[in-house]
Amino acid sequence: MNKIEKNIVKNTDNNSQEKPLKLLIVEDDEINRMVMGKIANKKGWEVLLAENGKVAVDFYQKREFEVIIMDCQMPILDGFKATGTIRQLESNSSTHIPIIALTANTLDGDREKCLNAGMDDYLTKPIETNEFYAIVEKWANKSL
């Protein structure tokens, strides 16, 4: 088991009758990654954490997710290139996983750059918890 696979955050609430939403969070900052994982866990979501786009693409090929939160600026493989790779892999199937851009950039044109790269929506840092929940739930419902 690699270091990243140890970072799976699972719902420990055994009272939940529904199958938990499966979320991949891709963020190079370890603290941000863990905070988002804990926020997601409070909703009962099953979360897998990845530290860069290369790991995210590997996880995408091995597991199923309802939504991916993808940081744009990361080492090794950034969010734009990782999204492009995932979209290329999807072109060989009938699937489309919602990918939500995660960025600290809020300049004019940043949202459009993310959407043009194949991402479905856009979140800015720092994450506001209710906005995070709303956007994930919005796109998870579309992927079901």
C-alpha positions in Angstrom: 0.0 0.0 0.0 1.5 3.3 -1.0 1.5 6.5 1.1 -1.4 8.0 -0.8 -3.7 4.9 -0.4 -3.2 5.3 3.4 -4.9 8.6 3.1 -8.4 7.2 2.4 -10.8 9.0 4.6 -13.9 6.8 5.3 -17.2 7.5 6.9 -17.3 5.8 10.3 -21.0 6.4 10.8 -22.6 2.9 10.6 -26.1 4.3 10.7 -25.9 5.5 7.1 -28.2 3.4 4.9 -27.1 5.0 1.6 -24.0 4.1 -0.4 -21.5 6.9 0.3 -20.6 9.4 -2.4 -17.1 8.6 -3.6 -14.9 11.7 -4.0 -11.3 12.1 -5.2 -9.6 15.2 -3.8 -6.4 16.1 -5.6 -4.3 18.8 -3.8 -0.6 19.1 -3.4 -0.7 20.9 0.0 -1.0 18.1 2.6 -2.8 20.3 5.1 -5.4 21.5 2.6 -5.8 17.9 1.5 -6.5 16.6 5.0 -8.8 19.5 5.9 -10.9 18.9 2.8 -11.0 15.2 3.5 -12.3 15.8 7.0 -14.9 18.3 5.8 -16.1 15.7 3.2 -16.1 13.0 5.8 -18.5 15.0 8.0 -21.0 14.5 5.1 -20.4 10.7 5.2 -18.5 10.7 1.9 -15.8 8.2 1.1 -12.8 10.2 0.1 -9.5 9.3 -1.5 -6.7 11.9 -1.4 -4.1 12.4 -4.1 -1.1 14.7 -3.9 -0.7 15.4 -7.7 -2.3 14.9 -11.0 -0.3 11.8 -11.9 -1.6 10.0 -8.8 -5.1 11.2 -9.6 -5.0 9.7 -13.1 -3.8 6.4 -11.6 -6.6 6.4 -9.1 -9.1 7.3 -11.8 -8.0 4.2 -13.8 -8.4 1.9 -10.8 -11.4 3.2 -8.9 -14.8 4.8 -9.5 -15.7 8.3 -8.2 -18.7 10.4 -8.5 -16.7 13.7 -8.4 -13.1 14.8 -8.6 -11.9 18.0 -6.9 -8.8 19.0 -8.9 -6.2 21.6 -7.8 -5.0 23.4 -10.8 -1.4 24.1 -9.8 0.6 21.1 -8.7 4.0 19.5 -9.3 4.6 16.5 -11.5 1.3 16.8 -13.4 -0.9 19.8 -12.9 -4.7 19.8 -12.8 -5.1 21.0 -16.3 -3.0 18.2 -17.8 -4.5 15.6 -15.5 -8.0 16.7 -16.5 -7.0 16.4 -20.2 -5.7 12.9 -19.6 -8.9 11.8 -17.8 -11.0 13.3 -20.6 -9.0 11.5 -23.2 -9.4 8.2 -21.3 -13.2 8.9 -21.1 -13.4 9.4 -24.8 -13.0 5.6 -25.1 -16.0 5.0 -22.9 -19.5 6.5 -22.3 -18.5 7.9 -18.9 -18.0 11.5 -17.8 -16.9 12.2 -14.3 -17.4 15.8 -13.0 -14.1 17.5 -12.3 -14.3 20.6 -10.1 -11.3 23.0 -10.5 -9.7 24.1 -7.2 -7.6 27.2 -7.4 -6.4 30.3 -5.5 -6.6 32.3 -8.7 -9.6 34.5 -9.0 -8.6 36.7 -11.9 -10.9 37.4 -14.9 -10.6 34.5 -17.2 -9.5 31.9 -14.7 -12.9 30.2 -14.5 -13.0 30.1 -18.3 -9.5 28.6 -18.5 -10.6 25.8 -16.2 -13.8 25.1 -18.2 -11.9 25.2 -21.4 -9.5 22.6 -20.0 -12.4 20.2 -19.5 -13.3 20.9 -15.9 -17.0 21.2 -15.2 -17.0 23.8 -12.4 -14.7 25.9 -10.3 -14.0 26.4 -6.6 -11.7 29.0 -5.1 -9.4 28.7 -2.1 -9.8 29.1 0.7 -12.6 26.6 0.7 -15.9 27.7 2.2 -17.5 24.6 3.6 -21.1 25.1 2.5 -20.0 26.1 -1.0 -17.8 23.0 -1.1 -20.8 20.8 -0.1 -23.2 22.4 -2.5 -20.9 22.1 -5.6 -20.0 18.5 -4.9 -23.6 17.5 -4.3 -24.7 19.4 -7.4 -22.3 17.5 -9.6 -22.6 14.1 -7.8 -26.4 14.2 -8.6 -25.6 14.8 -12.3 -23.2 11.8 -12.4 -25.7 9.3 -10.9 
